[in-house]
């Protein structure tokens, strides 16, 4: 064998050796161009920007050999059809919030956030070490998707309300722009949940077609101008305490990538994850201050309202688990993990946070 | 020009083309082997493991062209001399907690944590978008170091105490194993701060040479067995609410890296950052439960003790800023950022966390 190999090589000569070398290089660093459909408009520079950040990192890490072009919502496909576009290989990948697809299966919600779920760090811990990513990617297989963690908005705000919410009864008949699973929780308490695309919320709230609308947090909400048409800004957005974004990659495209590019894509997505979390935390304080200075009334949801919503959420999860085996499988793993996170987070982190917040409120920071 | 280029190519022939192609490839993906000195022992698989995770990602992203071998504390250099080794180019990079070097300059503390500082997310927000990384890397220039964010332990525990701490007076004369800047804060309240290497803490605490010792958190502390020699486990570790690790890279080595490798190293470090944060959050709950089940008494520092320490810390910062211009420059940027983080964190995130913790305590999670 040894001799035969040698002879074969020698026989091919220098020119042939060139030909042999070239494919080896092409194989390890091929030129690849992908398209990434984002669920978000360019104007939301943080949630949209995370995909751009990831793509720039991938290009820079591969000497521009692996290029991903990001398209804003609506440029290639509507923002809420990113999953379908990835599944059908219309685009190689998409940057989206998996819970947009709860209409297909409520199990998608776990990949982003479910009401009264995990905070930013808890969601990441579950995904990385609690079995979350494995469960979600197993579930994604039916959609030919490979998911990679790529961003989190951190706990969101509860939204903009034209009237104050004083009791659980005030929820009855309230026309509230709120998506997916959270809408189903609130429906149990009489809320009329409305699905309205981002650009249509402002006029609906202005005209009074809806009574309230939730979006993200101070930095994004201020850009959309909701403070001009609703005065009461509630917190927290208990339906998304740490909503995570995914880079959804078409499974066939993922499998075709060289291992090195797979690793670069995963590392660049983790980098974008940090970038987005940090950018929201750095930008939200100023926006919040400006909103309050401009007359926005910042209010916590009353405790009985939170309690009633929590009870309704648990009811919904039990009902959903009873009729959906995929949901149940993830829920059974996720629920004890959530309890463990609270057990730990209450000790060092929460006590530290509470102390620092007390100093802030006492004007001592 | 077009014709001339063509002729030149043709004239060189196939063999020469091979020769030309090879250096181009070598330039973009050269074979590089680095050594990374960790400040931590292998047994602490999370804080040590982050550097290993980073190195594996870098190797996988470059088809093993860029290899970083990680050495545990003491294998090449002592754990607390990683900065010196990087500065002297004894190793190309090191994974360490910058606050270990407050003896050289207290400004180092900002890169990890200063007492009553930022939490995990706040520290990341400051580093990424608050000007923190720029300020720290400007400061690092005097040490020929380029710093990259790479890991966080999350809020630490307050440590193991043989006796209960009931009042501020109980701190007087207390022999407490605690490092750097926090030791200086506590010295103002009569604590005798001791610097003892990790491996020597257990016997010192057992013999009563020291009265108390702090380390990291439940997962790591349990491994070192402190619960066997001290009963009272206090929280929070107010001197490190979100202590961050850095990958310190020798500046000359950093500048020699191809741009693609620089990008891969930064992305892999961000990935390791997520990995470490998530791993601690996932592992600490179980360790904490086991410690408490084994008889450990979990106690919060009394509020007056926290307040006294906070006042002492502020005093120390003002004194330090008055005599150290580098410290003052960073402190003046950092202090208002900390206040802004509390302003924002108290609203959506902390209210959400507090609600979930209340449900946990009411046995409803």
Interface residues (C-beta under 8 A of the other chain):
Chain A: X14 X15 X17 X18 X21 X22 X25 X28 X29 X57 X60 X61 X62 X63 X116 X119 X120 X121 X122 X124 X125 X126 X127 X128 X129 X130 X149 X154 X155 X156 X157 X158 X217 X218 X235 X236 X237 X238 X241 X258 X259 X260 X263 X264 X266 X267 X268 X270 X271 X273 X274 X275 X277 X278 X279 X281 X282 X283 X284 X285 X286 X288 X289 X298 X300 X306 X310 X335 X338 X339 X340 X341 X342 X343 X344 X345 X346 X347 X348 X349 X350 X351 X352 X353 X354 X355 X356 X357 X359 X360 X361 X364 X365
Chain B: X14 X15 X17 X18 X21 X25 X28 X29 X57 X60 X61 X62 X63 X116 X119 X120 X121 X122 X124 X125 X126 X127 X128 X129 X130 X149 X154 X155 X156 X157 X158 X217 X218 X235 X236 X237 X238 X241 X258 X259 X260 X263 X264 X266 X267 X268 X270 X271 X273 X274 X275 X277 X278 X279 X281 X282 X283 X284 X285 X286 X288 X289 X298 X300 X306 X310 X335 X338 X339 X340 X341 X342 X343 X344 X345 X346 X347 X348 X349 X350 X351 X352 X353 X354 X355 X356 X357 X359 X360 X361 X364 X365
